[in-house]
Amino acid sequence: MCDRNLDHVLLKEKLQAKLEQIQAKSDGSPVTDLKLDKTLAEEIEELTTELESVNPNLNPLINATHLLDGAWQLQYSTAREIRSLASLPLGLKLGKVYQVIDVANKLFFNLAKVKHPLGIVSGYVKVTASFELAKEDLEPLPNKRLNVYFDKRYLSIEQIVGINTPQLNPFKVVSANNPTSRTATLDITYLDETLRIGRGGDASLFILSKSDDLPDFNS
């Protein structure tokens, strides 16, 4: 057990140091594998896989659901939806991306900050969703998988040339897209008090750190 704990700490420190190094130039926005050379992306994947193998909270959806609660900042992802945010129209740039989870009510929202580098406009995209514990055919109890059901997508402009624009916050609300032929899933493959790793149903990777930047959940 001591060796496992030591491996966990050392691997976590190594992965976080690598993520901090690549995020230093990103102004807080999540880094995707498209922004990295292949060797570095493979190194992050290898470190992540090794850390997942020494997860300190096995069966997190049974033993550690309380750790999911609160705000998480996305640091790194290989997901298509995060990659696409790197090419926003009108010169807009992606800022910090958060996921805020309310375990008691089985709700969460994803929030991506966006802004123009010249300060012309700033706002965010927010997607609300609900989740449930998934039970696998061969597993009598929930293990690590969540079924995810997206609800609404909010497009908001918070400021134009530094002036608050509450009438545009939000300016558009539409139904969020869910997969047509399957239920969206997320596997919690690593979880502790400050770091979370997840794998989407399309094998996409999400690495997030606990954050105090956002207020309490409010859908």
matplotlib code that plots the C-alpha trace (Angstrom):
import matplotlib.pyplot as plt

x = [0.0, 2.8, 4.4, 1.1, 0.6, 4.2, 3.6, 0.4, 2.0, 5.1, 3.0, 0.6, 3.4, 5.0, 1.8, 0.8, 4.3, 4.0, 0.6, 1.7, 4.6, 2.4, -0.3, 2.0, 1.5, -2.2, -3.5, -5.6, -7.4, -7.2, -4.5, -5.5, -3.3, -3.6, -1.5, 1.3, 3.9, 3.1, 5.9, 4.7, 1.0, 2.1, 4.0, 1.0, -1.2, 1.4, 1.6, -2.2, -2.6, 0.0, -1.7, -5.1, -3.7, -2.9, -6.2, -6.4, -10.3, -11.2, -14.9, -15.2, -19.0, -19.5, -16.8, -16.0, -18.9, -18.5, -15.1, -16.9, -18.9, -17.9, -16.0, -13.3, -11.1, -10.2, -6.5, -6.1, -8.3, -8.3, -12.1, -13.4, -15.7, -12.7, -10.5, -13.2, -13.1, -9.6, -10.9, -13.7, -15.1, -14.6, -11.2, -12.5, -10.2, -11.0, -10.4, -10.8, -13.2, -15.0, -17.3, -19.4, -21.0, -23.9, -23.8, -26.9, -29.2, -27.2, -26.7, -23.7, -22.8, -19.9, -18.8, -16.3, -15.2, -14.5, -13.1, -11.6, -7.9, -8.5, -11.2, -14.0, -16.3, -16.3, -18.8, -19.3, -20.9, -22.7, -24.2, -26.4, -26.8, -27.9, -26.3, -27.0, -24.8, -24.5, -24.7, -22.8, -24.1, -21.3, -21.2, -23.9, -23.1, -22.0, -18.3, -16.9, -19.3, -21.8, -24.6, -24.8, -27.9, -27.3, -30.1, -29.6, -26.9, -26.6, -24.7, -23.9, -22.2, -21.1, -19.3, -18.9, -15.9, -15.9, -19.6, -21.8, -24.5, -27.1, -29.6, -27.3, -26.6, -27.8, -28.8, -29.6, -30.8, -31.2, -31.5, -28.1, -27.2, -27.2, -25.8, -28.5, -27.6, -26.2, -26.2, -23.2, -21.0, -18.1, -15.8, -14.2, -10.8, -9.0, -10.3, -8.8, -9.4, -7.6, -7.4, -9.9, -9.4, -12.2, -12.6, -15.6, -17.5, -15.5, -12.2, -11.6, -9.5, -10.3, -7.9, -9.3, -8.1, -10.4, -11.1, -12.4, -13.0, -16.7, -19.7, -21.9, -23.8, -26.6, -28.4]
y = [0.0, 2.4, 1.8, 2.4, 5.7, 6.8, 5.9, 7.9, 11.0, 10.9, 10.3, 13.1, 15.6, 14.6, 15.0, 18.3, 19.7, 18.8, 20.3, 23.5, 23.8, 23.6, 25.8, 28.6, 30.0, 29.3, 32.1, 29.5, 28.0, 24.3, 22.7, 20.1, 17.5, 19.4, 22.2, 19.8, 17.8, 14.1, 13.1, 15.4, 14.4, 10.7, 11.5, 13.1, 10.1, 7.7, 9.6, 9.8, 6.1, 5.3, 7.6, 6.0, 2.6, 3.8, 5.7, 6.3, 6.1, 2.8, 2.6, 6.4, 6.5, 4.2, 5.4, 9.0, 10.8, 13.7, 14.5, 15.3, 18.2, 21.8, 23.6, 22.0, 23.8, 21.9, 21.7, 19.3, 17.5, 15.5, 15.9, 17.1, 19.7, 21.2, 21.1, 23.0, 25.9, 26.7, 28.2, 30.6, 33.2, 37.0, 36.7, 35.5, 33.5, 30.7, 31.4, 29.2, 26.3, 25.0, 22.1, 22.7, 19.6, 19.4, 15.7, 15.9, 16.9, 15.0, 18.2, 19.9, 22.6, 23.3, 26.9, 28.2, 31.8, 33.6, 37.1, 39.2, 39.9, 43.7, 43.7, 44.5, 41.8, 39.0, 36.4, 32.7, 29.5, 27.4, 23.9, 22.5, 18.8, 16.0, 12.7, 9.3, 6.4, 3.8, 0.1, -2.1, -5.5, -7.3, -5.0, -5.3, -1.8, 1.5, 1.5, 4.6, 5.4, 8.2, 8.5, 12.1, 14.0, 17.5, 20.0, 23.6, 25.7, 29.4, 32.0, 35.1, 38.4, 39.9, 43.0, 45.1, 47.5, 47.1, 47.9, 45.3, 44.0, 42.2, 42.3, 39.9, 37.6, 35.3, 36.4, 32.9, 29.7, 26.5, 22.8, 21.1, 18.2, 14.6, 11.7, 10.3, 6.6, 6.2, 7.7, 10.0, 8.6, 9.7, 7.3, 8.7, 7.0, 9.0, 11.1, 12.8, 16.1, 18.3, 16.3, 14.4, 12.4, 11.3, 9.4, 10.1, 7.4, 8.3, 7.7, 11.4, 12.5, 15.2, 16.3, 18.8, 20.5, 21.6, 25.3, 28.0, 30.6, 30.0, 30.5, 27.7, 25.7, 27.7, 26.4]
z = [0.0, 0.8, -2.6, -4.3, -2.4, -3.3, -7.0, -6.9, -5.4, -7.7, -10.9, -10.0, -9.4, -12.7, -14.7, -13.0, -13.7, -17.3, -17.6, -15.8, -18.3, -21.4, -19.9, -19.1, -22.6, -22.8, -20.4, -18.5, -21.5, -21.8, -23.9, -26.5, -28.1, -31.4, -29.9, -28.9, -30.8, -31.1, -28.6, -25.9, -26.4, -26.1, -22.9, -21.3, -22.3, -20.9, -17.6, -17.4, -18.0, -15.3, -12.8, -13.6, -12.7, -9.1, -8.6, -4.8, -4.9, -6.6, -7.5, -7.1, -7.8, -4.8, -2.3, -3.3, -5.0, -2.6, -4.2, -7.5, -6.0, -6.9, -9.7, -11.8, -14.3, -17.5, -18.1, -20.9, -23.4, -26.6, -27.1, -30.4, -28.8, -26.9, -30.0, -32.0, -29.5, -30.5, -33.8, -32.8, -35.3, -35.2, -33.6, -30.3, -28.1, -25.7, -22.0, -19.0, -19.2, -16.1, -15.1, -12.0, -10.5, -8.1, -6.9, -4.7, -7.6, -10.3, -12.3, -13.9, -16.3, -18.6, -19.0, -21.5, -21.2, -24.5, -25.2, -28.0, -27.4, -27.9, -25.2, -27.7, -26.4, -23.7, -22.8, -22.4, -23.7, -21.0, -21.4, -18.7, -18.2, -15.8, -15.1, -13.6, -12.4, -15.1, -14.3, -16.6, -17.6, -15.7, -12.7, -10.0, -8.7, -10.3, -10.9, -12.7, -15.5, -15.7, -18.3, -19.4, -20.7, -22.1, -21.7, -22.7, -24.4, -23.4, -25.4, -23.5, -24.0, -20.6, -21.8, -24.9, -24.8, -21.0, -20.6, -18.9, -21.2, -18.9, -21.8, -23.7, -20.8, -22.3, -25.8, -27.0, -25.4, -27.4, -26.8, -26.4, -28.7, -27.5, -29.5, -31.7, -31.5, -28.0, -24.5, -23.8, -21.1, -19.0, -17.0, -13.9, -14.1, -11.5, -8.6, -5.5, -3.7, -6.4, -9.6, -11.8, -15.0, -17.2, -20.4, -22.7, -24.7, -27.8, -25.9, -25.4, -22.4, -19.9, -17.1, -14.6, -11.4, -8.5, -8.6, -6.3, -9.1, -9.6, -7.3, -6.1, -8.8, -10.3, -13.4]

ax = plt.figure().add_subplot(projection="3d")
ax.plot(x, y, z, "-o")
ax.set_aspect("equal")
plt.show()
